[in-house]
Amino acid sequence: MSRFFNPDGGNDATIAPMSHRIPSLAAALACGLAVTLAGSTPAQSPPQEESAMTTPAQGTFDVTVEPVAEEPFADGTSLGRFALDKRYHGDLAATGRGEMLTAGTPVEGSAAYVAMERVDGTLHGRRGTFLLQHRGTMGHGEQQLEITVVPDSGTGELVGLEGSLEITIADGVHSYVLEYTLSR
């Protein structure tokens, strides 16, 4: 048995071996748990003379997560690797392909992952590619997920793209909001 994130946010993080089911950590990344830090206050930035306007892009996506490798250890920890295949619909009409690495612990509700994803398509009608960096942790049931556009990764009409992606799951539908700026 391996321990990974539970995509439904519950505490039952124990699942069947990878050969039988996609570990829920993989599902958490692929489905993208939206995380709101209760009680957190955004850091105040000094006023800027001129700031770029942030544009939201939103829609839904479909995802397939395929296990590539898993290495369980005698101490109850485990490492895993997964292939990601996504289809974005809406303001971002694109495909996403990536790789994810996971780390599970013997403590129920504690795990982590990182992933890199290449997105190829159109964003509000602008054609190009860009990279997303995913970082997720779960400690004793508290989840954090951060997905950001890799700096200087935009190509074509997406050169200068910066931003972050939030993902939510409601009634089985996976949705995204990409808050971005385009300095070009």
N, CA, C and O of each residue as an XYZ file, in Angstrom:
736
protein
N       0.828     -1.177      0.000
C       0.000      0.000      0.000
C       0.877      1.246      0.000
O       1.959      1.250      0.586
N       0.412      2.289     -0.650
C       1.130      3.552     -0.726
C       0.277      4.638     -0.105
O      -0.948      4.525     -0.065
N       0.919      5.690      0.382
C       0.183      6.812      0.949
C       0.387      8.028      0.065
O       1.517      8.443     -0.196
N      -0.724      8.594     -0.394
C      -0.705      9.767     -1.250
C      -1.858     10.674     -0.876
O      -2.690     10.312     -0.044
N      -1.914     11.847     -1.480
C      -3.023     12.767     -1.266
C      -4.347     12.112     -1.583
O      -4.445     11.291     -2.495
N      -5.357     12.472     -0.833
C      -6.712     12.086     -1.151
C      -7.347     13.256     -1.894
O      -7.511     14.326     -1.307
N      -7.712     13.090     -3.174
C      -8.212     14.214     -3.967
C      -9.538     14.756     -3.461
O      -9.929     15.867     -3.820
N     -10.228     13.996     -2.642
C     -11.492     14.473     -2.096
C     -11.292     15.244     -0.804
O     -12.260     15.714     -0.207
N     -10.033     15.381     -0.359
C      -9.729     16.166      0.820
C      -9.946     15.432      2.125
O      -9.767     16.021      3.191
N     -10.323     14.176      2.081
C     -10.537     13.401      3.298
C      -9.228     12.937      3.900
O      -8.153     13.241      3.383
N      -9.324     12.207      4.985
C      -8.120     11.748      5.665
C      -7.681     10.365      5.243
O      -6.602      9.927      5.643
N      -8.471      9.654      4.450
C      -8.109      8.303      4.054
C      -7.174      8.360      2.865
O      -7.619      8.422      1.719
N      -5.870      8.338      3.136
C      -4.883      8.464      2.069
C      -4.287      7.125      1.688
O      -3.380      7.090      0.857
N      -4.749      6.026      2.252
C      -4.225      4.712      1.910
C      -4.983      4.187      0.703
O      -6.212      4.240      0.661
N      -4.241      3.677     -0.284
C      -4.871      3.205     -1.510
C      -4.259      1.889     -1.938
O      -3.260      1.448     -1.369
N      -4.848      1.268     -2.927
C      -4.325      0.030     -3.480
C      -3.041      0.307     -4.250
O      -2.776      1.457     -4.599
N      -2.234     -0.725     -4.524
C      -0.995     -0.521     -5.294
C      -1.279      0.151     -6.625
O      -2.386      0.065     -7.155
N      -0.248      0.832     -7.168
C      -0.385      1.584     -8.403
C      -0.909      0.769     -9.557
O      -1.636      1.288    -10.404
N      -0.558     -0.483     -9.604
C      -0.982     -1.295    -10.739
C      -2.499     -1.456    -10.781
O      -3.051     -1.829    -11.816
N      -3.180     -1.179     -9.665
C      -4.627     -1.332     -9.614
C      -5.391     -0.015     -9.701
O      -6.496      0.023    -10.241
N      -4.805      1.080     -9.167
C      -5.486      2.371     -9.156
C      -4.471      3.480     -9.291
O      -3.295      3.296     -8.977
N      -4.917      4.629     -9.754
C      -4.052      5.804     -9.772
C      -3.985      6.313     -8.350
O      -5.029      6.573     -7.754
N      -2.788      6.469     -7.775
C      -2.704      6.983     -6.413
C      -3.389      8.338     -6.309
O      -3.356      9.141     -7.242
N      -4.000      8.574     -5.174
C      -4.763      9.801     -5.045
C      -3.887     11.035     -5.057
O      -4.391     12.124     -5.329
N      -2.584     10.918     -4.771
C      -1.690     12.070     -4.928
C      -1.652     12.472     -6.393
O      -1.700     13.658     -6.718
N      -1.566     11.490     -7.274
C      -1.572     11.798     -8.702
C      -2.879     12.464     -9.086
O      -2.891     13.424     -9.856
N      -3.962     11.965     -8.559
C      -5.256     12.574     -8.857
C      -5.317     13.992     -8.305
O      -5.905     14.881     -8.921
N      -4.708     14.198     -7.143
C      -4.723     15.541     -6.565
C      -4.015     16.522     -7.484
O      -4.500     17.633     -7.698
N      -2.873     16.121     -8.027
C      -2.175     17.004     -8.946
C      -2.980     17.182    -10.213
O      -3.228     18.301    -10.662
N      -3.383     16.058    -10.782
C      -4.080     16.123    -12.049
C      -5.386     16.891    -11.922
O      -5.725     17.698    -12.786
N      -6.099     16.643    -10.868
C      -7.356     17.344    -10.640
C      -7.094     18.721    -10.085
O      -7.904     19.633    -10.252
N      -5.968     18.871     -9.427
C      -5.539     20.144     -8.906
C      -6.370     20.651     -7.753
O      -7.333     21.391     -7.953
N      -6.011     20.266     -6.571
C      -6.727     20.762     -5.409
C      -6.510     22.251     -5.275
O      -5.371     22.712     -5.200
N      -7.578     22.997     -5.246
C      -7.482     24.437     -5.018
C      -7.325     24.636     -3.521
O      -8.076     24.068     -2.728
N      -6.371     25.424     -3.149
C      -6.075     25.588     -1.742
C      -6.264     27.038     -1.342
O      -5.753     27.942     -2.002
N      -6.984     27.257     -0.281
C      -7.133     28.571      0.296
C      -6.575     28.496      1.698
O      -7.030     27.680      2.500
N      -5.616     29.315      2.006
C      -5.015     29.308      3.327
C      -5.869     30.180      4.234
O      -5.885     31.404      4.107
N      -6.565     29.543      5.136
C      -7.457     30.270      6.039
C      -6.655     31.206      6.916
O      -5.636     30.830      7.497
N      -7.129     32.410      6.995
C      -6.502     33.378      7.878
C      -5.215     33.965      7.356
O      -4.583     34.742      8.072
N      -4.786     33.639      6.147
C      -3.536     34.200      5.647
C      -3.798     35.582      5.058
O      -4.842     35.824      4.452
N      -2.863     36.457      5.239
C      -2.969     37.814      4.725
C      -1.897     38.008      3.677
O      -0.728     37.739      3.954
N      -2.245     38.467      2.477
C      -1.232     38.668      1.453
C      -0.211     39.708      1.910
O      -0.550     40.694      2.565
N       1.033     39.463      1.551
C       2.092     40.421      1.875
C       1.822     41.717      1.126
O       1.404     41.694     -0.032
N       2.058     42.839      1.780
C       1.860     44.134      1.154
C       3.110     44.511      0.372
O       4.222     44.452      0.897
N       2.925     44.896     -0.871
C       4.031     45.326     -1.720
C       4.061     46.843     -1.755
O       3.023     47.495     -1.647
N       5.249     47.400     -1.907
C       5.296     48.852     -2.045
C       4.602     49.258     -3.338
O       4.616     48.491     -4.302
N       3.999     50.436     -3.387
C       3.306     50.871     -4.599
C       4.268     50.897     -5.788
O       5.429     51.288     -5.664
N       3.756     50.473     -6.930
C       4.567     50.466     -8.146
C       4.094     51.590     -9.042
O       2.915     51.942     -9.057
N       5.035     52.148     -9.788
C       4.678     53.248    -10.677
C       3.708     52.790    -11.752
O       2.737     53.482    -12.057
N       3.966     51.641    -12.317
C       3.108     51.133    -13.376
C       3.047     49.623    -13.246
O       4.090     48.971    -13.195
N       1.851     49.051    -13.193
C       1.742     47.608    -13.071
C       0.978     47.058    -14.264
O       0.094     47.709    -14.820
N       1.348     45.839    -14.640
C       0.670     45.190    -15.748
C      -0.706     44.734    -15.283
O      -0.871     44.328    -14.133
N      -1.678     44.797    -16.157
C      -3.017     44.370    -15.805
C      -3.093     42.849    -15.855
O      -2.660     42.226    -16.825
N      -3.646     42.260    -14.799
C      -3.815     40.815    -14.741
C      -5.106     40.437    -15.442
O      -6.143     41.070    -15.242
N      -5.033     39.397    -16.268
C      -6.188     38.917    -17.012
C      -6.521     37.501    -16.545
O      -5.626     36.659    -16.461
N      -7.785     37.224    -16.242
C      -8.153     35.850    -15.896
C      -8.556     35.062    -17.139
O      -9.256     35.576    -18.011
N      -8.111     33.825    -17.211
C      -8.561     32.881    -18.237
C      -9.178     31.721    -17.476
O      -8.593     31.231    -16.510
N     -10.349     31.280    -17.900
C     -10.991     30.195    -17.161
C     -11.649     29.202    -18.091
O     -11.946     29.491    -19.250
N     -11.867     28.018    -17.541
C     -12.507     26.953    -18.294
C     -12.422     25.652    -17.528
O     -12.241     25.639    -16.310
N     -12.553     24.567    -18.253
C     -12.491     23.237    -17.659
C     -11.334     22.465    -18.285
O     -10.744     22.900    -19.273
N     -11.020     21.319    -17.696
C     -10.000     20.460    -18.289
C     -10.274     19.003    -17.962
O     -10.938     18.675    -16.979
N      -9.740     18.141    -18.818
C      -9.774     16.692    -18.625
C      -8.338     16.253    -18.412
O      -7.414     16.856    -18.957
N      -8.144     15.211    -17.626
C      -6.785     14.771    -17.333
C      -6.713     13.252    -17.255
O      -7.638     12.582    -16.797
N      -5.584     12.738    -17.716
C      -5.251     11.327    -17.571
C      -3.896     11.262    -16.876
O      -2.954     11.952    -17.266
N      -3.810     10.430    -15.846
C      -2.566     10.248    -15.098
C      -2.180      8.785    -15.215
O      -2.953      7.902    -14.844
N      -0.980      8.525    -15.731
C      -0.508      7.158    -15.909
C       0.705      6.902    -15.019
O       1.689      7.636    -15.099
N       0.652      5.875    -14.173
C       1.820      5.541    -13.355
C       2.968      5.071    -14.237
O       2.772      4.295    -15.173
N       4.160      5.549    -13.930
C       5.360      5.142    -14.652
C       6.213      4.238    -13.762
O       6.711      3.208    -14.218
N       6.383      4.621    -12.494
C       7.206      3.834    -11.572
C       6.800      4.134    -10.139
O       6.333      5.230     -9.829
N       6.984      3.148     -9.269
C       6.776      3.342     -7.839
C       7.850      2.557     -7.106
O       8.190      1.433     -7.478
N       8.377      3.176     -6.055
C       9.379      2.502     -5.244
C       8.993      2.626     -3.776
O       9.256      3.650     -3.145
N       8.361      1.573     -3.227
C       8.045      1.587     -1.801
C       9.271      1.154     -0.995
O      10.070      0.339     -1.456
N       9.411      1.702      0.204
C      10.536      1.366      1.061
C      10.028      0.701      2.341
O       8.866      0.866      2.712
N      10.895     -0.043      3.004
C      10.533     -0.787      4.210
C      10.064      0.133      5.342
O       9.284     -0.287      6.196
N      10.530      1.375      5.353
C      10.146      2.296      6.430
C       8.770      2.925      6.216
O       8.337      3.751      7.019
N       8.076      2.540      5.135
C       6.741      3.059      4.881
C       6.698      4.239      3.939
O       5.613      4.659      3.535
N       7.850      4.791      3.576
C       7.866      5.883      2.609
C       7.838      5.303      1.200
O       8.104      4.118      1.000
N       7.515      6.149      0.230
C       7.516      5.690     -1.158
C       7.770      6.866     -2.085
O       7.495      8.019     -1.753
N       8.304      6.542     -3.255
C       8.504      7.517     -4.319
C       7.769      7.013     -5.548
O       7.723      5.808     -5.799
N       7.194      7.933     -6.318
C       6.482      7.536     -7.523
C       6.710      8.531     -8.644
O       7.081      9.682     -8.409
N       6.481      8.067     -9.874
C       6.598      8.922    -11.055
C       5.402      8.646    -11.951
O       5.010      7.495    -12.144
N       4.814      9.736    -12.509
C       3.601      9.634    -13.299
C       3.692     10.503    -14.544
O       4.342     11.548    -14.539
N       3.031     10.058    -15.614
C       2.902     10.850    -16.842
C       1.537     11.533    -16.812
O       0.533     10.907    -16.473
N       1.502     12.825    -17.168
C       0.279     13.610    -17.186
C      -0.111     13.948    -18.618
O       0.746     14.279    -19.438
N      -1.390     13.865    -18.915
C      -1.930     14.239    -20.225
C      -3.222     15.011    -19.972
O      -4.191     14.448    -19.465
N      -3.242     16.308    -20.327
C      -4.403     17.162    -20.055
C      -4.948     17.760    -21.338
O      -4.222     17.941    -22.316
N      -6.247     18.065    -21.317
C      -6.928     18.800    -22.385
C      -7.646     19.972    -21.716
O      -8.569     19.775    -20.926
N      -7.212     21.191    -22.039
C      -7.826     22.398    -21.492
C      -8.881     22.907    -22.467
O      -8.679     22.892    -23.681
N     -10.020     23.362    -21.915
C     -11.117     23.906    -22.706
C     -11.472     25.276    -22.136
O     -11.297     25.515    -20.942
N     -11.965     26.169    -22.977
C     -12.353     27.496    -22.515
C     -11.402     28.547    -23.046
O     -10.974     28.482    -24.198
N     -11.065     29.529    -22.197
C     -10.153     30.601    -22.611
C      -8.772     30.073    -22.965
O      -8.064     30.669    -23.777
N      -8.392     28.967    -22.362
C      -7.156     28.253    -22.700
C      -7.573     26.986    -23.426
O      -8.070     26.043    -22.810
N      -7.367     26.966    -24.742
C      -7.682     25.793    -25.559
C      -6.344     25.151    -25.896
O      -5.643     25.600    -26.802
N      -5.991     24.089    -25.157
C      -4.628     23.577    -25.255
C      -4.532     22.138    -24.766
O      -5.461     21.588    -24.174
N      -3.373     21.555    -25.036
C      -3.021     20.268    -24.443
C      -1.887     20.521    -23.449
O      -1.094     21.449    -23.610
N      -1.831     19.690    -22.439
C      -0.743     19.758    -21.472
C      -0.150     18.379    -21.295
O      -0.874     17.396    -21.136
N       1.161     18.307    -21.324
C       1.846     17.039    -21.093
C       2.922     17.289    -20.054
O       3.609     18.310    -20.080
N       3.060     16.325    -19.125
C       4.042     16.551    -18.081
C       4.428     15.300    -17.332
O       3.965     14.197    -17.623
N       5.297     15.511    -16.352
C       5.777     14.450    -15.475
C       5.653     14.914    -14.040
O       5.885     16.081    -13.727
N       5.285     13.988    -13.172
C       5.119     14.282    -11.760
C       5.912     13.282    -10.929
O       5.931     12.087    -11.221
N       6.566     13.791     -9.889
C       7.252     12.957     -8.903
C       6.510     13.088     -7.584
O       6.122     14.189     -7.192
N       6.312     11.964     -6.896
C       5.589     11.976     -5.634
C       6.449     11.390     -4.520
O       7.351     10.589     -4.765
N       6.152     11.805     -3.297
C       6.796     11.248     -2.105
C       5.715     11.015     -1.069
O       5.013     11.946     -0.674
N       5.581      9.773     -0.629
C       4.604      9.423      0.386
C       5.299      9.066      1.684
O       6.445      8.618      1.680
N       4.604      9.266      2.797
C       5.153      8.941      4.109
C       4.257      7.919      4.791
O       3.127      7.702      4.353
N       4.739      7.291      5.853
C       3.880      6.362      6.584
C       2.824      7.078      7.431
O       1.922      6.430      7.962
N       2.923      8.397      7.564
C       1.945      9.165      8.332
C       0.757      9.474      7.431
O       0.898     10.125      6.396
N      -0.411      8.997      7.841
C      -1.612      9.217      7.047
C      -1.863     10.712      6.877
O      -1.849     11.467      7.849
N      -2.095     11.133      5.627
C      -2.380     12.533      5.349
C      -1.159     13.387      5.090
O      -1.281     14.607      4.985
N       0.023     12.784      4.983
C       1.241     13.558      4.706
C       1.926     13.017      3.460
O       2.232     11.828      3.379
N       2.166     13.896      2.486
C       2.800     13.520      1.218
C       3.182     14.800      0.481
O       2.860     15.902      0.925
N       3.871     14.645     -0.646
C       4.267     15.804     -1.446
C       4.441     15.389     -2.899
O       4.613     14.210     -3.210
N       4.392     16.392     -3.791
C       4.696     16.144     -5.196
C       5.234     17.403     -5.847
O       5.017     18.516     -5.367
N       5.931     17.206     -6.936
C       6.336     18.275     -7.839
C       6.047     17.780     -9.248
O       6.061     16.576     -9.504
N       5.784     18.709    -10.159
C       5.539     18.328    -11.550
C       5.908     19.477    -12.460
O       5.876     20.643    -12.066
N       6.254     19.132    -13.674
C       6.485     20.101    -14.736
C       5.553     19.718    -15.875
O       5.410     18.544    -16.214
N       4.913     20.744    -16.467
C       3.935     20.517    -17.527
C       4.180     21.495    -18.666
O       4.395     22.683    -18.429
N       4.148     21.004    -19.899
C       4.269     21.853    -21.082
C       2.880     22.003    -21.685
O       2.222     21.014    -22.009
N       2.442     23.250    -21.833
C       1.114     23.557    -22.366
C       1.282     24.115    -23.778
O       2.101     25.006    -24.004
N       0.502     23.589    -24.731
C       0.606     23.970    -26.140
C      -0.796     24.259    -26.669
O      -1.644     23.368    -26.714
N      -1.037     25.519    -27.072
C      -2.354     25.859    -27.600
C      -2.557     27.346    -27.703
O      -1.622     28.094    -27.986
N      -3.796     27.781    -27.472
C      -4.115     29.208    -27.546
C      -4.678     29.693    -26.212
O      -5.447     28.996    -25.551
N      -4.275     30.901    -25.838
C      -4.743     31.560    -24.623
C      -5.394     32.862    -25.056
O      -4.714     33.779    -25.517
N      -6.701     32.943    -24.909
C      -7.455     34.101    -25.413
C      -7.059     34.423    -26.854
O      -6.856     35.585    -27.206
N      -6.954     33.388    -27.679
C      -6.667     33.553    -29.099
C      -5.204     33.714    -29.465
O      -4.879     33.771    -30.651
N      -4.309     33.790    -28.489
C      -2.864     33.919    -28.763
C      -2.226     32.536    -28.749
O      -2.350     31.801    -27.770
N      -1.547     32.185    -29.829
C      -0.971     30.849    -30.003
C       0.440     30.793    -29.447
O       1.224     31.728    -29.614
N       0.760     29.670    -28.776
C       2.113     29.452    -28.285
C       2.168     28.324    -27.279
O       1.211     27.571    -27.101
N       3.313     28.226    -26.627
C       3.510     27.224    -25.583
C       4.031     27.921    -24.331
O       4.550     29.035    -24.399
N       3.887     27.253    -23.189
C       4.493     27.713    -21.949
C       4.596     26.536    -20.993
O       3.982     25.491    -21.207
N       5.373     26.716    -19.945
C       5.597     25.667    -18.955
C       4.936     26.038    -17.640
O       4.906     27.205    -17.251
N       4.400     25.017    -16.952
C       3.840     25.188    -15.618
C       4.657     24.368    -14.619
O       5.040     23.231    -14.895
N       4.912     24.958    -13.468
C       5.583     24.261    -12.367
C       4.539     24.022    -11.277
O       3.879     24.959    -10.829
N       4.391     22.757    -10.851
C       3.447     22.379     -9.805
C       4.221     22.024     -8.536
O       5.277     21.395     -8.601
N       3.689     22.432     -7.385
C       4.272     22.038     -6.099
C       3.130     21.843     -5.119
O       2.362     22.768     -4.854
N       3.024     20.633     -4.581
C       1.951     20.351     -3.637
C       2.471     19.632     -2.418
O       3.345     18.770     -2.513
N       1.928     19.993     -1.267
C       2.255     19.298     -0.021
C       0.975     19.073      0.762
O      -0.001     19.812      0.637
N       1.014     18.039      1.563
C      -0.089     17.741      2.465
C       0.524     17.274      3.761
O       1.285     16.307      3.779
N       0.203     17.948      4.844
C       0.710     17.575      6.159
C      -0.426     17.463      7.131
O      -1.081     18.455      7.452
N      -0.668     16.250      7.609
C      -1.725     15.988      8.587
C      -3.070     16.533      8.115
O      -3.838     17.094      8.897
N      -3.341     16.357      6.825
C      -4.622     16.748      6.266
C      -4.705     18.152      5.706
O      -5.666     18.466      5.004
N      -3.735     19.012      5.986
C      -3.736     20.365      5.416
C      -3.007     20.334      4.082
O      -1.883     19.838      3.995
N      -3.647     20.864      3.041
C      -3.100     20.798      1.694
C      -2.706     22.173      1.189
O      -3.374     23.168      1.469
N      -1.615     22.216      0.443
C      -1.170     23.434     -0.230
C      -0.809     23.056     -1.652
O      -0.153     22.041     -1.884
N      -1.237     23.874     -2.608
C      -0.936     23.634     -4.015
C      -0.575     24.957     -4.658
O      -1.298     25.943     -4.520
N       0.537     24.974     -5.356
C       0.990     26.168     -6.067
C       1.356     25.753     -7.489
O       2.184     24.864     -7.692
N       0.736     26.400     -8.467
C       1.046     26.137     -9.878
C       1.365     27.482    -10.511
O       0.521     28.378    -10.537
N       2.587     27.623    -11.023
C       3.003     28.897    -11.608
C       3.561     28.706    -13.011
O       4.073     27.641    -13.357
N       3.451     29.760    -13.808
C       4.065     29.766    -15.134
C       5.571     29.933    -14.933
O       6.002     30.831    -14.211
N       6.368     29.080    -15.562
C       7.821     29.171    -15.468
C       8.266     30.455    -16.177
O       7.895     30.680    -17.329
N       9.056     31.299    -15.503
C       9.493     32.559    -16.118
C      10.187     32.336    -17.463
O      10.977     31.404    -17.616
N       9.888     33.192    -18.425
C      10.503     33.192    -19.754
C      10.261     31.909    -20.542
O      11.036     31.581    -21.441
N       9.185     31.174    -20.214
C       8.906     29.927    -20.932
C       7.924     30.123    -22.087
O       7.763     29.213    -22.900
N       7.270     31.269    -22.186
C       6.302     31.500    -23.250
C       6.962     31.585    -24.614
O       8.038     32.164    -24.763
N       6.297     30.996    -25.617
C       6.788     31.060    -26.998
C       5.683     31.619    -27.893
O       4.539     31.776    -27.466
N       6.047     31.917    -29.144
C       5.069     32.418    -30.105
C       4.438     33.703    -29.602
O       5.145     34.624    -29.193
N       3.112     33.774    -29.629
C       2.388     34.960    -29.170
C       2.254     35.017    -27.644
O       1.623     35.927    -27.106
N       2.853     34.042    -26.952
C       2.806     34.011    -25.487
C       4.151     34.367    -24.856
O       4.355     34.122    -23.667
N       5.065     34.938    -25.628
C       6.328     35.414    -25.071
C       6.010     36.491    -24.039
O       5.208     37.386    -24.302
N       6.631     36.408    -22.876
C       6.392     37.374    -21.802
C       5.268     36.986    -20.855
O       4.902     37.771    -19.980
N       4.711     35.779    -21.013
C       3.627     35.308    -20.157
C       4.129     35.055    -18.733
O       5.160     34.414    -18.531
N       3.384     35.570    -17.752
C       3.632     35.309    -16.330
C       2.290     35.031    -15.687
O       1.269     35.546    -16.142
N       2.273     34.220    -14.627
C       1.014     34.012    -13.933
C       0.981     32.785    -13.066
O       1.989     32.107    -12.868
N      -0.211     32.510    -12.546
C      -0.423     31.340    -11.700
C      -1.783     30.731    -12.025
O      -2.697     31.409    -12.494
N      -1.886     29.443    -11.764
C      -3.082     28.676    -12.102
C      -3.693     28.121    -10.822
O      -2.990     27.550     -9.988
N      -4.994     28.289    -10.671
C      -5.733     27.666     -9.575
C      -6.721     26.689    -10.173
O      -7.309     26.936    -11.226
N      -6.893     25.571     -9.480
C      -7.771     24.522     -9.973
C      -8.786     24.186     -8.891
O      -8.452     24.133     -7.707
N     -10.030     23.959     -9.308
C     -11.078     23.533     -8.386
C     -11.812     22.341     -8.984
O     -11.817     22.128    -10.196
N     -12.423     21.581     -8.103
C     -13.250     20.452     -8.519
C     -14.605     20.646     -7.859
O     -14.698     20.724     -6.634
N     -15.658     20.724     -8.667
C     -17.013     20.861     -8.142
C     -17.929     19.938     -8.931
O     -17.977     19.998    -10.159
N     -18.647     19.095     -8.225
C     -19.574     18.145     -8.856
C     -18.894     17.308     -9.934
O     -19.491     17.015    -10.970
N     -17.631     16.922     -9.684
C     -16.897     16.080    -10.616
C     -16.316     16.800    -11.817
O     -15.691     16.163    -12.665
N     -16.503     18.119    -11.916
C     -15.973     18.896    -13.037
C     -14.705     19.607    -12.584
O     -14.698     20.283    -11.556
N     -13.634     19.453    -13.355
C     -12.354     20.097    -13.063
C     -12.285     21.425    -13.804
O     -12.405     21.475    -15.028
N     -12.091     22.503    -13.042
C     -12.028     23.842    -13.619
C     -10.718     24.518    -13.254
O     -10.080     24.176    -12.258
N     -10.323     25.494    -14.085
C      -9.097     26.251    -13.826
C      -9.391     27.740    -13.950
O     -10.330     28.152    -14.632
N      -8.574     28.530    -13.279
C      -8.501     29.977    -13.502
C      -7.019     30.295    -13.595
O      -6.279     30.080    -12.635
N      -6.582     30.797    -14.722
C      -5.207     31.218    -14.939
C      -5.195     32.733    -14.875
O      -5.719     33.406    -15.763
N      -4.592     33.269    -13.816
C      -4.426     34.728    -13.675
C      -3.077     35.058    -14.306
O      -2.045     34.580    -13.833
N      -3.067     35.872    -15.372
C      -1.810     36.090    -16.081
C      -1.637     37.532    -16.543
O      -2.582     38.315    -16.636
N      -0.383     37.830    -16.824
C      -0.030     39.080    -17.505
C       0.797     38.689    -18.718
O       1.452     37.648    -18.740
N       0.750     39.541    -19.717
C       1.516     39.320    -20.935
C       2.229     40.627    -21.224
O       1.606     41.607    -21.633
N       3.532     40.638    -21.012
C       4.298     41.892    -21.103
C       4.649     42.277    -22.525
O       5.338     43.274    -22.740
N       4.206     41.536    -23.465
C       4.551     41.807    -24.859
C       3.585     42.753    -25.483
O       3.725     43.092    -26.658
